[in-house]
């Protein structure tokens, strides 16, 4: 059974976007971008809502609009990933995506029971909240940024009961962003600290984004690495 993860950038006070929806503070630099790329290699399937799906469409034609080596590499990894889009308004989707036909518990169950390796990633706080309510998420991944927003969209919406998590991994990205691995169902694991700066060779864990993820060009990355 494939694990389900929820991974986004978050402010020190727990928000993934500011009061007006601003996410400019989440823009990753080269080292963090490489970390995201390596994590994306392990994504077996991705679930998202309409908004994130539409923003990610830019990667379907990346070769026509981008020239950066890292951006094009991400596009080549991202496009083949099977995606399930939850939407009340879309009638069709493009690329390797399909519209959800069942509730999130059923859709997640189908994906996590697929043969093979990797993780099932959920993108977006709203969809993640529904998954949390159904106790579907195995690992919470946060890229903690040194910024205080004072309000906005929270990483966690109000919970019906506390989540019993344990920190088993921490990494420092570019001496600025701290990555935290917080599994929900692995309380027997011993914590490990990998706070040294991340390099491609040091990346072995399977996780992603982002859930909310990448939009193309360095200036646009802030809209995707959540």
Secondary structure, DSSP 8 states (H G I E B T S, - for coil): --EEEEEEEEETTSEEE-TT---GGG---HHHHHHHHHHHTTEEEEEEEHHHHHHHGGGGGHHHH---HHHHHHHHHHHTSEEEEE-SS-S---SSEEE--S-HHHHHHHHHTSSSSSEEEE-SHHHHHHHHHTT---EEEEEEES---SSSEESS---SS----EEEEEEEETTTEEEEEEESS-TTS------SB--GGG--------SS---SSGGGGGGT--
